[in-house]
């Protein structure tokens, strides 16, 4: 992939979040959770906020984070996972993000929580991580790698910045088939394209990890655990449609440059993400992998 393609990817993702962050605020209540990802439902964690916090907890446990670790959160959104790691373990966390609006929001939340001494948010691309080799004990990604066209570039950079014996935990959306029927692909495209993503098969993702040199690779399928969270987004896509349309109309009134299609496609993605997950056209899961000690 050339630099022009990567520049376009970054511009598209930046534009998307600039235009639809208010959807997440209204529907996903990011002001409360500081998170933009699915929630993990179990018998002890029910309800949107509890499930989202539980997903952070689950990823932290899979990553085996310890009190003396230095952690990098790639595609850190508005800082929710980084804040939870810093609070729970008192470790040093760096959040990486390309979107300046989200960076400023994350920094404000971190300041309000008095976590400035533990968390640093930097503007940077996870296909070219702005840190030296072997800088971190742990790298995590929470539903951020779907935005990358070139998965190998991201995973190669993750491997590079991990210390020997370092751990990588990454929650993602993965294709479940190599070939789809026409209507299946149409529904998947409405989900994938609406959120400006590129998805690959889980076996291919694992193959890239192996090719780069990761070992002790494990995968936890969390599709069932996020299904209620996915349903909540689907339901919100319908019940909040009037508010979304009013919001889009207001944006068009005060900002004639607003892209109506981006808002509409984001709404459609919220609808079809559940339909396609329930039909098992994609799966949600967490990969764990280690960098060799050698």
FIDO-552780 format. One line per field, with one value per residue: x, y, z of N, C-alpha, C in turn; residue number from 1. Coordinates in steps of 0.1 Angstrom, whole numbers. Example, Ala and Ser with C-alpha at 12.3 -4.5 7.8 and 13.67 -1.06 7.14 Angstrom:
<rs>
n_u = (132, 128)
n_v = (-57, -22)
n_w = (78, 71)
ca_u = (123, 137)
ca_v = (-45, -11)
ca_w = (78, 71)
c_u = (132, 129)
c_v = (-33, 0)
c_w = (78, 79)
nr = (1, 2)
</rs>
This chain:
<rs>
n_u = (9, 6, 18, -1, -25, -25, -26, -51, -67, -63, -74, -100, -110, -105, -123, -147, -151, -150, -174, -194, -192, -210, -231, -223, -221, -247, -262, -245, -236, -210, -200, -202, -190, -166, -158, -158, -169, -180, -199, -192, -211, -221, -232, -228, -226, -246, -264, -257, -235, -222, -215, -197, -176, -169, -159, -136, -122, -120, -103, -80, -74, -69, -46, -28, -19, 4, 16, 40, 41, 45, 23, 8, -19, -34, -51, -69, -93, -115, -103, -112, -105, -77, -78, -90, -71, -50, -61, -67, -43, -23, -4, 19, 5, 2, -17, -27, -37, -52, -70, -77, -98, -109, -86, -83, -106, -101, -78, -89, -108, -89, -75, -95, -99, -77, -54, -32, -5, -1, -11, -5, -16, -11, -7, -8, -1, -11, 1, 26, 41, 50, 74, 104, 120, 111, 97, 75, 58, 33, 9, -23, -53, -84, -109, -100, -82, -98, -101, -79, -65, -42, -34, -11, 9, 2, 4, 30, 43, 34, 46, 73, 75, 71, 86, 110, 93, 70, 34, 5, -28, -58, -89, -113, -132, -140, -141, -161, -163, -149, -161, -191, -226, -245, -265, -256, -231, -239, -253, -232, -214, -228, -226, -197, -186, -200, -189, -163, -143, -121, -123, -109, -106, -106, -87, -68, -59, -47, -27, -11, -1, 15, 33, 47, 61, 50, 42, 26, -1, -35, -70, -101, -134, -158, -183, -209, -210, -211, -234, -258, -251, -247, -273, -285, -274, -285, -312, -312, -306, -330, -348, -337, -336, -353, -341, -315, -319, -329, -307, -288, -301, -299, -271, -267, -279, -264, -239, -230, -213, -215, -215, -241, -244, -225, -235, -259, -250, -236, -257, -270, -251, -251, -275, -272, -249, -258, -276, -259, -241, -257, -264, -240, -221, -199, -175, -169, -140, -111, -77, -48, -13, 22, 55, 86, 110, 136)
n_v = (-12, 22, 55, 74, 60, 54, 80, 88, 69, 77, 103, 98, 83, 102, 122, 109, 104, 131, 140, 123, 119, 129, 112, 89, 101, 107, 83, 62, 72, 83, 103, 93, 68, 71, 56, 39, 13, -21, -38, -62, -87, -105, -127, -111, -86, -64, -42, -12, 6, -9, -32, -22, -13, -37, -50, -36, -45, -72, -73, -62, -82, -104, -94, -96, -75, -60, -44, -30, -25, -9, 6, 6, 20, 15, 35, 49, 62, 81, 78, 60, 32, 34, 51, 34, 13, 27, 36, 12, -3, 15, 20, 32, 47, 51, 66, 63, 81, 94, 113, 146, 159, 138, 133, 157, 156, 132, 140, 160, 145, 129, 148, 158, 135, 135, 121, 128, 123, 97, 90, 96, 111, 109, 122, 102, 76, 42, 27, 36, 39, 63, 57, 44, 12, -16, -4, -8, -28, -39, -39, -28, -30, -17, -25, -9, -16, -25, -2, 0, -3, -18, -43, -58, -39, -25, -45, -52, -29, -29, -52, -44, -22, -35, -48, -75, -105, -92, -84, -86, -76, -76, -65, -72, -70, -96, -114, -142, -159, -169, -165, -148, -148, -128, -111, -113, -101, -75, -66, -68, -49, -25, -23, -24, -4, 18, 24, 30, 9, -19, -53, -85, -121, -142, -162, -153, -130, -142, -156, -135, -125, -147, -148, -124, -130, -134, -154, -180, -176, -168, -170, -155, -159, -136, -131, -139, -127, -100, -97, -87, -60, -53, -56, -35, -13, -16, -13, 13, 26, 27, 38, 63, 75, 98, 119, 118, 125, 151, 162, 161, 177, 201, 204, 207, 231, 250, 243, 242, 225, 200, 165, 147, 120, 106, 107, 93, 68, 60, 56, 35, 15, 10, -3, -26, -39, -55, -72, -86, -97, -114, -132, -145, -136, -121, -120, -111, -107, -115, -113, -127, -124, -130, -115, -130, -139, -142)
n_w = (0, -9, 0, -6, -5, 22, 33, 24, 38, 65, 63, 57, 79, 99, 91, 93, 121, 130, 119, 130, 157, 175, 172, 186, 211, 216, 213, 223, 246, 252, 268, 294, 296, 282, 260, 229, 220, 217, 244, 270, 279, 308, 334, 356, 347, 334, 312, 295, 302, 323, 308, 288, 304, 315, 292, 288, 311, 306, 283, 294, 313, 296, 283, 304, 321, 343, 373, 369, 342, 310, 289, 256, 239, 210, 187, 205, 209, 228, 252, 273, 278, 283, 306, 324, 327, 338, 362, 375, 377, 381, 362, 336, 308, 273, 249, 215, 187, 158, 155, 161, 175, 191, 206, 221, 236, 251, 266, 281, 297, 311, 325, 341, 357, 371, 362, 348, 353, 347, 322, 288, 259, 224, 191, 165, 140, 137, 118, 116, 141, 165, 182, 197, 189, 209, 231, 248, 272, 269, 243, 234, 215, 209, 191, 170, 150, 128, 112, 98, 66, 58, 75, 81, 82, 105, 125, 123, 132, 158, 168, 165, 184, 208, 237, 242, 249, 252, 253, 233, 229, 212, 203, 178, 147, 126, 95, 87, 66, 34, 10, 1, -3, -27, -14, 12, 11, 3, 26, 45, 35, 39, 66, 70, 53, 62, 86, 79, 75, 70, 68, 75, 72, 101, 102, 84, 97, 119, 106, 97, 121, 128, 107, 111, 134, 159, 188, 208, 202, 208, 205, 214, 211, 212, 203, 211, 236, 230, 218, 229, 233, 207, 198, 212, 200, 175, 181, 191, 167, 154, 173, 178, 154, 145, 161, 151, 125, 129, 140, 119, 101, 114, 115, 87, 83, 98, 90, 59, 46, 56, 53, 44, 37, 52, 78, 74, 64, 86, 104, 90, 92, 120, 121, 104, 115, 136, 123, 106, 123, 139, 119, 117, 99, 104, 130, 165, 183, 204, 199, 213, 216, 218, 219, 211, 236, 228)
ca_u = (0, 14, 16, -13, -36, -25, -31, -66, -73, -63, -83, -114, -113, -106, -135, -158, -153, -154, -188, -204, -189, -222, -240, -218, -224, -262, -266, -236, -233, -195, -197, -202, -180, -154, -155, -166, -167, -190, -198, -191, -222, -221, -242, -225, -225, -257, -266, -246, -223, -215, -209, -186, -165, -165, -151, -122, -117, -117, -91, -69, -70, -62, -33, -20, -12, 10, 17, 52, 41, 43, 12, 4, -33, -35, -65, -74, -106, -116, -95, -118, -97, -65, -81, -93, -59, -42, -68, -67, -30, -14, 7, 20, -2, 2, -28, -23, -49, -50, -81, -74, -110, -109, -74, -86, -116, -94, -70, -98, -112, -78, -72, -106, -98, -64, -46, -22, 8, 0, -15, -2, -22, -3, -13, 1, -7, -6, 10, 39, 40, 61, 82, 115, 119, 110, 93, 63, 55, 20, 1, -37, -61, -98, -118, -94, -75, -107, -100, -66, -65, -30, -33, 3, 17, -1, 9, 45, 47, 31, 57, 85, 76, 70, 98, 110, 84, 58, 21, -5, -42, -65, -103, -116, -143, -134, -149, -162, -163, -141, -170, -204, -237, -246, -272, -248, -221, -245, -255, -219, -208, -235, -220, -183, -183, -206, -179, -150, -135, -117, -123, -103, -109, -98, -75, -58, -53, -38, -16, -2, 6, 25, 43, 56, 69, 43, 39, 16, -13, -48, -82, -113, -146, -167, -195, -221, -209, -214, -247, -268, -246, -250, -287, -287, -270, -295, -325, -310, -306, -344, -355, -331, -336, -358, -332, -304, -323, -330, -293, -282, -307, -293, -258, -267, -284, -253, -226, -234, -203, -218, -218, -253, -242, -217, -244, -268, -243, -233, -269, -272, -241, -256, -286, -267, -239, -265, -282, -249, -235, -266, -263, -227, -213, -186, -175, -162, -131, -99, -65, -36, -1, 34, 68, 96, 120, 149)
ca_v = (0, 34, 66, 81, 52, 56, 93, 88, 62, 85, 114, 92, 80, 115, 129, 101, 107, 145, 142, 114, 117, 133, 100, 81, 108, 106, 69, 53, 78, 83, 112, 86, 57, 75, 44, 37, -1, -30, -42, -76, -91, -118, -128, -101, -73, -62, -28, -7, 11, -20, -41, -15, -13, -51, -53, -31, -54, -85, -71, -60, -95, -111, -88, -99, -63, -60, -30, -23, -25, 3, 1, 15, 17, 20, 39, 49, 68, 92, 75, 52, 20, 39, 56, 22, 6, 36, 36, -2, -8, 26, 19, 43, 43, 60, 65, 68, 85, 103, 123, 157, 161, 128, 135, 168, 150, 123, 148, 167, 135, 124, 159, 158, 124, 136, 110, 133, 118, 83, 88, 106, 109, 115, 121, 93, 66, 29, 20, 42, 43, 73, 54, 35, -2, -22, 7, -11, -42, -44, -31, -32, -23, -20, -23, 1, -22, -26, 10, -1, -11, -26, -50, -62, -27, -22, -56, -52, -18, -34, -61, -36, -14, -44, -54, -90, -111, -83, -90, -79, -80, -68, -69, -67, -76, -105, -121, -157, -167, -164, -161, -145, -146, -114, -103, -112, -90, -62, -62, -66, -36, -14, -22, -21, 9, 29, 28, 32, -2, -30, -65, -97, -133, -144, -171, -144, -122, -150, -158, -123, -125, -158, -144, -114, -136, -135, -167, -182, -168, -174, -162, -157, -155, -129, -127, -141, -118, -86, -97, -78, -47, -51, -54, -22, -3, -18, -7, 28, 31, 29, 47, 76, 80, 112, 128, 118, 133, 165, 167, 162, 189, 213, 206, 213, 245, 258, 240, 237, 215, 187, 153, 140, 106, 100, 104, 83, 56, 56, 50, 22, 6, 6, -13, -38, -46, -65, -82, -95, -105, -125, -142, -150, -132, -117, -123, -103, -116, -109, -121, -125, -129, -126, -114, -139, -135, -143)
ca_w = (0, -10, 10, -10, 0, 37, 36, 22, 49, 77, 61, 57, 93, 106, 86, 98, 135, 131, 116, 136, 171, 182, 172, 197, 223, 219, 213, 230, 259, 254, 279, 306, 296, 275, 252, 217, 216, 222, 258, 272, 288, 314, 345, 366, 341, 324, 310, 285, 309, 329, 298, 282, 314, 316, 280, 291, 321, 300, 275, 304, 318, 285, 281, 315, 325, 356, 379, 364, 327, 302, 280, 245, 235, 196, 183, 219, 210, 238, 264, 283, 282, 289, 320, 333, 330, 347, 375, 381, 379, 384, 353, 326, 295, 262, 240, 202, 180, 147, 154, 171, 183, 202, 215, 230, 246, 260, 275, 291, 307, 319, 334, 351, 366, 378, 357, 339, 356, 343, 308, 278, 246, 214, 178, 157, 132, 142, 108, 117, 156, 167, 194, 193, 191, 223, 241, 256, 277, 264, 233, 232, 205, 212, 179, 162, 138, 116, 104, 90, 53, 58, 88, 83, 86, 119, 134, 122, 140, 172, 171, 167, 197, 220, 243, 241, 258, 254, 250, 224, 230, 202, 200, 164, 139, 116, 86, 90, 53, 23, -1, 6, -13, -31, -4, 24, 9, 4, 40, 51, 30, 45, 79, 70, 47, 70, 97, 73, 79, 62, 76, 69, 78, 113, 99, 78, 108, 127, 97, 96, 134, 128, 97, 116, 144, 172, 192, 218, 197, 212, 201, 222, 203, 221, 196, 220, 247, 226, 210, 235, 230, 193, 197, 218, 189, 164, 186, 191, 153, 151, 182, 177, 140, 144, 166, 142, 113, 133, 142, 106, 95, 121, 110, 74, 84, 103, 83, 46, 41, 62, 44, 48, 34, 63, 89, 70, 63, 100, 109, 84, 98, 133, 118, 98, 122, 143, 114, 100, 134, 142, 109, 117, 87, 109, 145, 174, 191, 209, 197, 222, 211, 225, 212, 216, 245, 221)
c_u = (9, 10, 3, -25, -37, -30, -46, -73, -74, -73, -97, -119, -115, -119, -147, -161, -156, -169, -198, -202, -202, -232, -236, -222, -239, -266, -258, -231, -218, -191, -195, -191, -167, -149, -164, -165, -179, -188, -198, -201, -220, -231, -240, -225, -235, -260, -254, -234, -215, -208, -197, -174, -160, -157, -137, -115, -112, -105, -79, -64, -64, -48, -23, -12, -8, 13, 29, 52, 40, 34, 10, -10, -34, -49, -73, -87, -106, -111, -100, -110, -84, -67, -83, -80, -51, -48, -66, -53, -20, -2, 8, 14, -1, -9, -24, -36, -45, -60, -80, -86, -111, -97, -77, -96, -110, -86, -78, -103, -101, -75, -83, -105, -84, -54, -35, -8, 10, -3, -11, -9, -14, -10, -3, -7, -2, 1, 24, 40, 52, 69, 93, 111, 118, 107, 83, 63, 43, 14, -13, -43, -76, -107, -113, -88, -85, -106, -88, -69, -54, -28, -18, 11, 14, 5, 24, 50, 44, 42, 70, 86, 74, 84, 98, 101, 71, 45, 12, -19, -50, -79, -106, -128, -136, -144, -150, -162, -153, -149, -184, -214, -239, -254, -264, -238, -227, -248, -242, -213, -215, -230, -205, -180, -189, -197, -165, -140, -131, -115, -116, -108, -100, -86, -64, -51, -43, -25, -6, 6, 18, 36, 53, 65, 63, 42, 29, 3, -26, -59, -94, -124, -155, -180, -208, -222, -213, -227, -257, -264, -249, -264, -291, -285, -281, -308, -323, -310, -320, -350, -349, -330, -342, -348, -319, -307, -324, -316, -286, -288, -301, -279, -258, -271, -272, -240, -229, -225, -206, -221, -229, -251, -234, -226, -254, -262, -239, -245, -272, -263, -245, -268, -281, -256, -246, -270, -271, -242, -244, -266, -249, -219, -200, -187, -166, -153, -118, -87, -55, -24, 11, 46, 78, 106, 134, 153)
c_v = (12, 45, 73, 74, 54, 70, 94, 80, 70, 97, 109, 90, 92, 122, 122, 105, 122, 147, 134, 112, 120, 121, 92, 88, 106, 92, 60, 59, 78, 93, 105, 76, 60, 64, 43, 23, -9, -34, -57, -80, -105, -117, -117, -87, -71, -47, -22, -2, 0, -30, -35, -16, -28, -56, -48, -40, -67, -84, -69, -73, -104, -107, -90, -87, -64, -46, -23, -22, -11, -1, 11, 10, 24, 23, 40, 57, 80, 89, 66, 40, 24, 44, 44, 15, 14, 36, 23, -6, 3, 26, 31, 38, 54, 57, 71, 70, 94, 114, 134, 160, 151, 129, 146, 163, 141, 130, 155, 157, 130, 135, 159, 147, 124, 124, 115, 127, 104, 81, 99, 102, 116, 113, 113, 82, 52, 21, 26, 48, 51, 70, 44, 21, -6, -11, 3, -26, -48, -34, -37, -24, -27, -16, -11, -4, -24, -14, 10, -9, -22, -32, -53, -50, -24, -32, -56, -41, -22, -43, -53, -28, -22, -48, -69, -96, -103, -90, -80, -84, -71, -74, -63, -74, -84, -112, -136, -165, -161, -160, -159, -144, -131, -106, -102, -101, -76, -57, -60, -52, -24, -12, -17, -7, 20, 33, 29, 22, -11, -42, -76, -109, -135, -152, -162, -135, -130, -153, -147, -122, -135, -154, -134, -119, -137, -150, -168, -174, -176, -164, -166, -151, -149, -124, -128, -130, -103, -85, -87, -63, -43, -48, -40, -11, -4, -11, 8, 34, 34, 40, 61, 82, 94, 122, 129, 127, 148, 171, 170, 175, 202, 216, 212, 227, 254, 255, 233, 226, 201, 176, 145, 125, 99, 97, 93, 69, 50, 50, 36, 11, 1, -4, -26, -46, -57, -76, -92, -103, -116, -136, -149, -147, -125, -121, -113, -111, -108, -118, -117, -131, -123, -124, -123, -132, -135, -131)
c_w = (0, 0, 7, -4, 15, 41, 35, 33, 61, 75, 62, 72, 102, 103, 93, 113, 138, 129, 124, 151, 179, 182, 184, 210, 226, 221, 223, 243, 262, 265, 293, 307, 290, 266, 240, 212, 222, 237, 259, 283, 294, 326, 355, 360, 330, 324, 303, 292, 315, 319, 291, 292, 315, 304, 283, 301, 315, 291, 284, 309, 308, 283, 292, 320, 340, 360, 373, 349, 322, 290, 269, 240, 221, 192, 196, 220, 219, 251, 275, 288, 289, 304, 329, 337, 340, 361, 382, 385, 383, 374, 343, 313, 285, 252, 226, 194, 169, 146, 165, 180, 195, 211, 225, 241, 256, 270, 285, 302, 316, 329, 345, 361, 373, 375, 348, 341, 351, 328, 299, 264, 235, 200, 169, 150, 136, 130, 108, 132, 159, 180, 189, 195, 206, 233, 251, 260, 271, 253, 233, 221, 207, 200, 171, 149, 126, 107, 95, 77, 53, 72, 91, 88, 101, 128, 134, 131, 155, 176, 174, 180, 209, 224, 241, 252, 260, 249, 242, 226, 221, 199, 186, 159, 128, 107, 89, 77, 43, 11, 5, -6, -15, -20, 9, 23, 9, 18, 48, 47, 36, 59, 78, 64, 55, 81, 92, 77, 68, 70, 68, 77, 91, 111, 92, 88, 116, 119, 96, 109, 133, 118, 103, 127, 158, 175, 203, 215, 202, 207, 209, 214, 213, 214, 204, 231, 243, 219, 215, 232, 216, 191, 202, 207, 178, 168, 186, 177, 149, 160, 181, 163, 139, 149, 157, 130, 117, 135, 129, 99, 101, 116, 96, 74, 88, 96, 70, 41, 47, 52, 50, 47, 46, 75, 86, 70, 77, 107, 104, 90, 112, 131, 114, 105, 131, 134, 109, 111, 138, 132, 108, 105, 91, 124, 152, 182, 195, 207, 208, 216, 218, 215, 219, 226, 239, 214)
nr = (1, 2, 3, 4, 5, 6, 7, 8, 9, 10, 11, 12, 13, 14, 15, 16, 17, 18, 19, 20, 21, 22, 23, 24, 25, 26, 27, 28, 29, 30, 31, 32, 33, 34, 35, 36, 37, 38, 39, 40, 41, 42, 43, 44, 45, 46, 47, 48, 49, 50, 51, 52, 53, 54, 55, 56, 57, 58, 59, 60, 61, 62, 63, 64, 65, 66, 67, 68, 69, 70, 71, 72, 73, 74, 75, 76, 77, 78, 79, 80, 81, 82, 83, 84, 85, 86, 87, 88, 89, 90, 91, 92, 93, 94, 95, 96, 97, 98, 99, 100, 101, 102, 103, 104, 105, 106, 107, 108, 109, 110, 111, 112, 113, 114, 115, 116, 117, 118, 119, 120, 121, 122, 123, 124, 125, 126, 127, 128, 129, 130, 131, 132, 133, 134, 135, 136, 137, 138, 139, 140, 141, 142, 143, 144, 145, 146, 147, 148, 149, 150, 151, 152, 153, 154, 155, 156, 157, 158, 159, 160, 161, 162, 163, 164, 165, 166, 167, 168, 169, 170, 171, 172, 173, 174, 175, 176, 177, 178, 179, 180, 181, 182, 183, 184, 185, 186, 187, 188, 189, 190, 191, 192, 193, 194, 195, 196, 197, 198, 199, 200, 201, 202, 203, 204, 205, 206, 207, 208, 209, 210, 211, 212, 213, 214, 215, 216, 217, 218, 219, 220, 221, 222, 223, 224, 225, 226, 227, 228, 229, 230, 231, 232, 233, 234, 235, 236, 237, 238, 239, 240, 241, 242, 243, 244, 245, 246, 247, 248, 249, 250, 251, 252, 253, 254, 255, 256, 257, 258, 259, 260, 261, 262, 263, 264, 265, 266, 267, 268, 269, 270, 271, 272, 273, 274, 275, 276, 277, 278, 279, 280, 281, 282, 283, 284, 285, 286, 287, 288, 289, 290, 291, 292, 293, 294)
</rs>
